[in-house]
């Protein structure tokens, strides 16, 4: 009799596999997006301009290693994030569906499950995302350069305390509305695309549904990412940005409303295929695990 894995373990393995592959493939664009988001009011010196311009500048100044700044904490972050996310999401769908007397495919069940899973993964992995942001925005001119993930953890803990690992957590939690848009839309599109037959959905349906849902969610909720990046990247006191409201006011006053969409073209180039790859890998690994046990 073959060894059988529980549904929770299967979801965690599939989610971790999806996060690992996606983080490696999309890291250069993630670096570009984060740099552009963090670039505030220009006060002299050279600036990063656009996706291609930023990629070219990093390549010239730092080579291929510069395009993979923060890959370590990104992988460390994505592995638990997607493992936690998919596991919590699927569990909540089942539990909430039973308690509400509704189907697990109910739209409201999807919304609440996505938000609960997003909030849980954000809280549990926040330290890794703060470290990732610091790595991706540090350059040769940075006063202190983190050597590796452990060094970054040690320095932040020593100089900023535990609170330093949770900078930007509030906008991250507001970002759960992103998954509240994305996953219910993904589930709905997946059903529509496969309504013509009763067979398992094909790869094309997964790719179209995941890409489309991610694009819509990204455009709607993007400003919270800029706010989160600015808050996470503050290391020198006095901090320029304080509360979310004060950060919004400061960015708007100095840079205008378009600043809240800095890096969004790069983000769409990155997140749409990233989401498709993440969900596609998750579904394929999960299918393989189900068929093997």
N, C-alpha and C positions, 0 to 999 in steps of 0.2 A: 504493500500500500504506500503510495507516494506521500512524502511529507507535506502537510497542509499548513498554509500560512493563514493567519486571521486577516479579515478585511482591513483592519487598522494597519497591520504590518505591510500589507500589499500597497495601501495608499501611501504610506510613508516611504517605501522603497521607490515607488513610481514617482512620487513628488520629488524626492531627493535626486533621482536620476535626471529628471527634467530640469531641475535647477542647476545641476552641475554642467550639463551640456550647454544650456542656454547662456550661462555666465561666461563660459570660455568663448563662445562664438560672438557674442555681442559686446564684450568688454571694451574694445576701442571706441565704439559709439557711446557707450555709457560714460567713458572718460570725457569725451567731447561735450556731451549733454551736461554733465555736472560742472565742468569748467565754465560753460556759457551761462548756466543758471547762477553760478556764484559771482560772475563778473558784474560788479555794481557800477556806480557812477564813475566814469572815466576821469582820472585826474593825472594825466601824463603817462608816458611810457607806452609800451606796445600793448595792443588789445587783441583779443582773439575774435576773428570775424568768420561767422558761418561754419557749417559742417566741414566742407572741404578745406577751407582756410585753416581751421583749427587742427584738423588731421595732418595737413602738410607741415604746419609749424611744429607740432609735437614730433613728427617724423624727423625733421631737419635738426631740431635741438636735442632730442633725446633718443631717437631711433625707435626700434620696435618695442623696447622695454617701456618707453613712455606711454605707448598705446595700451599697455597692460598694467598701468599703475592701479594698485588696489585690487588686483585679481584675487590675491589670497583671501582678504576679508570678504570679497564678493562671493567667492565659492563657499567660504565658511558661513556666510550669511544666507545664501540661497539654499544650501542643503537643508538646514533646519527650517527655514521659512516655508519652503514648499512642502516639506514633510509635514510640518505642523498645519499648514493651511489646508491641504487636501484632506488630511485626516480629520481635522475639526469640521471642515465644510461638509464632508460626507456623513459624519456622525450627527451633526446638527440637523441636516436634512431629514435623516431618519427619525430622530427624537422629536423634532418640532412637528413633523408630519403626523406622527402618532398622537401627540398631545393635542394638536389642533383638529384632528380627525380629517386631515387633508392628505392628498397625495404628495409624495416627495418631489413631484414635478410641479407643484403649486408655485406660482410666481412669488408670492409673499414669503414662502418657505425658503426659496432661493435667495431673496433679498436679505432676510435676517441671518441665514446661514453664512452668506458671503461676508456680511458685516462682522459677525461674530468671529469668523475664521481670520479675517483681516486684522481685527483688533488684537486678537490673541497672538498672532505671529509677529505683529509690529512691536508689542510690548516685550515679548520674549527675546527678540533678536535686535532690539534697538542699539545696543553697544556696538555690534558688528557694522551696522549701517553708518553710525557716526564715524567709526574708524575708516570705513570705505570712502566716505565723503572727504575726509581729511587727506587720505592718500591721493585721491584723484585730483585734488585741487592744489597739492603742494608742487612746487617747482624749484628750480635752482636758486631762485631769489627768496624762497621761504626761509624765515629765520631759523626754524628747526624742522629738519626732515626726519620723519619716522623711518626707522630701518626696516622693520617688519611688523606684523600684526601684534606680536607679543610686546615689542618695544612701544608701539602706539598705546596699547592697553595700559602698560606700566606708567607711561608719561602722563596720560590723561587722568588716570587714577591719582597719581601723585600731585599734579598741578590743579586739577579741577574737581577731584572727588568723584563719588559715584554719580552725582547729578550730571557730570560732564557726559556720561554715556547716554543720557536721556534728553539731550538737547534736540529740539525739533520733534519730540514725541507727540506733542499736541497736534501739529499739522499732519503728522503721520497718521494719527487716529482719525483726523478729519478725512484723510485719504481713503478710509474704508468705504466712503461713498463711491470711490472708483470701482472697487470690486462689486459693490452693490449694483452698479450699472452693468459692469462687464459680465459677471457670471450668469445672472438671470437672462441677459440678452443672448449669451452664448448657448445656454440650455434651450432657449426658445428657438434660435436659429438652427440648432442641431436637430431639433424635432421637425421643424419645417422642411429642412433639406432632406430628411429621411422619411417623410410622411408617405412617400409613394410606395414603400414596401415595408415589410416587417423584419427584414434582415438587419444585421449589425451595420451601423453607419460606416461609410467608407472614409478613406483618408481625405478626399476632397472636401467632404462635408465638415470634417474637423478643422481643416485649414481655413476654409472660408468663414465658418462660424467664429473661430477664435480670433482671426485677424480683424474681422469686421467689428466684433464686440469690443476688442481692445482699442481700436481706433476711436470709436465713439466715446468710450469711457475716458480715454486719454485727453481728448479735446475738452471735454466737459470739466474735468477735475484738475487740469494741469497746474494752475496757479499755486496750489498747495505744495507742489514739489519745489518750486522756486523758494517759497517761504521756508520750507523745511531745510533746504540746502544752505540758505543764508544763516539760519539759526545753528545748524550743526557745525558749521565751519568757523565759528567764533572761538578764538583761543586767547586773545589779548584783551585784558580789561583796560578801560571801561568798554563794555560791549556796546556796539552800535545798535543792535536790535534787541528788543526786550520781549514784550508780549506779541501775540499774533497781530492784534489791532495796530500796535505801534509799528510793527514791521511793515504791515500793509501801507500805512500812512507814509512811512519813510521812503519806501520803494516808489510809491506813486508820486510823491513830492519831488524826488530827485531824478527819477527816470521815466515817469509816465506809465500809463496802463500797459503799454507793450512790453514792459519789463517783466510782467507776470507770465509772459509767454516766451521768454528767452530760452533758446534751446529746444523749442517745441518741434520744429522741423526735424532736428536730429532725433528727438524723442520718438517721433512717429516712424522715422526710418528704422530706429532701433526696436521700439516696443512691438510694432505690428508683427514683424517676423519673429521676434523673441517670444511673444505670446503664442504665436502659432507653433513655434518649435517646442515651447514648454508644454502646452496642452497636448500637442501631437505625441511628444515623447511620453508624457504621463499616460495617455490613453493606450499607446502601443505597449508600454512596459506592463501596464495593468492587465491588458489582454493576454500578454505572454504569461504573466504570473497565474492568471485564472485558468489558462489552458494547461499549464504545467502541473497544477495541483488538484 
